[in-house]
Amino acid sequence: MKNRTLAAFMAVCVGIGLLWKSGPVAQGARLGLENCANVVIPSLFPFMILAGLIASTSMGETLSRWLWPITGRLMGMPRPLGSVLLMSFVGGFPVGARMLSQLYAQGELSKEDCESSLCCCVNAGPSFLISAVGAGMLGSLQAGALLLLAQFLSAVLIGAWVFHHRPASLPTLKPAQGRHGGFVEAVQGASAGILGICAFVVAFSALTALLQSLGIFSWMAQWFGRVFPACPPAFWNALFTGILEVTSGCVAAAALPGKTGFLLCAFLVSFSSLSILFQVRSCFPVKAGISFRKLYWSRLIHGGFTCLLASLFWKLLPPQVLSALSSSVRPLPVARPEMGVTCLCLICMCTILVFSRKPNT
C-alpha cells in the first residue's frame, strides 16, 4: 500500500512538473527527436535489419563458427552467440539484445545463457563511438577508436567472467533454412524495434530536460561537489545526465577538459544509461521471464573496466589530440530545424509498416 501511495505521489509531482516546465520539456522532446534523426535511426535501423536476417538464417551459425576461437575457447560462450557478440559491436546497443531475444524465442538459448549473454552483448557501435563521440564530441577519430577498443576488451573480459563455469563445445553448422520471407520479417521486426527505441530516447530526453529545468541536477551536482571536492559540479552534472541518457551525457562529459571528459565518456558508453536498459528490456516480452539483475550489475563493472582501459590508452593519443582535448572540444553538431520533422515522418512510416503486418498463420 505504501509503495502505491508513493508511486501515485510521484506521478502527481511529475505531472505538475510537466505542466509547470512545459517549455523546457517540449524542447527536450524535440532534442530527442533530433537525436533519433541524427544518430539512432541512421546508425541502428540498417543493422537491426541485418541482425534479424542473421538470427533467422544459417548466416548466424557460419559467423559463430568463424568467431569460435574468441567466443568459445577464450570466453566459453554458447554455440550461437558469436554472431550476436559481433553484431552488438557493429550495430550498437539494442541490436545484440534483439538477436538474443530471437534466439531465446527459437529455443536456441537457455534462460541462464540469455541472461548471462546480456552482460557482454549490449555495446555501443562504431558509428556512435567513432563518429558521434570521437569526431563529433571529442574532436578526434583516434579518441573514438580507442574508446571502441577499450569497450571491446572490456566486453571480452565480462563475457569470460560470466561464462567461466560453462564448458565450451564446438558449434555445428545447421542446414540453410531457406526462408523466402526472411527479409520482409527482418524489416518489419526492425521497424517495430526502432519505434520502441525512439520512444525511449524521446521520453528520457524530456525527463532529463525536466530535471535540469527544475534545478535537481544542479543541486545534486553542487552537493556531490562539496562532498567530493576533487570532482567539479560539471562532472557530476554530466554523470547524472549520462546515467539517464547516454548521448546527452557524453555531450556534457566531452565538454570537460583533458582526461576527465575522455574517461567519463568511456564509463558512460559502457554503462549505457537507463534509457538503453529500458530499450533492452523492451526487446523481451514479459512472459519470457528473463531476469535483468545480472545486466544491471554488469553495467557498473563494464563501465569500470572500460574506464580503466581508456586510462591506459590515453597515452596512445597523438600530442596534438591531447592538447586539443585539454583546451577545448567540439560539441556534437546541432541538427537542422527540419530534422525533427524528418524523424517524425520516418517514425510514422515505421508505424504504418508495423500495423500493416499480417499475423502469422
Sequence and secondary structure as in RCSB ss.txt:
>XXXX:A:sequence
MKNRTLAAFMAVCVGIGLLWKSGPVAQGARLGLENCANVVIPSLFPFMILAGLIASTSMGETLSRWLWPITGRLM
GMPRPLGSVLLMSFVGGFPVGARMLSQLYAQGELSKEDCESSLCCCVNAGPSFLISAVGAGMLGSLQAGALLLLA
QFLSAVLIGAWVFHHRPASLPTLKPAQGRHGGFVEAVQGASAGILGICAFVVAFSALTALLQSLGIFSWMAQWFG
RVFPACPPAFWNALFTGILEVTSGCVAAAALPGKTGFLLCAFLVSFSSLSILFQVRSCFPVKAGISFRKLYWSRL
IHGGFTCLLASLFWKLLPPQVLSALSSSVRPLPVARPEMGVTCLCLICMCTILVFSRKPNT
>XXXX:A:secstr
 HHHHHHHHHHHHHHHHHHHTHHHHHHHHHHHHHHIIIIIHHHHHHHHHHHHHHHHSTHHHHHHHHTHIIIIIIT
   TTHHHHHHHHHHH HHHHHHHHHHHHHTTSS HHHHHHHTTTS    HIIIIIIIIIIIIS HHHHHHHHHH
HHHHHHHHHHHHTTTS             TTHHHHHHHHHHHHHHHHHHHHHHHHHHHHHHHHTTHHHHHHHHHH
HHSTTS HHHHHHHHHHHH HHHHHHHHHTS THHHHHHHHHHHHH HHHHHHHHHHTS GGG    HHHHHHHH
HHHHHHHHHHHHHGGGS HHHHHHHHH         TTHHHHHHHHHHHHHHHHHT     
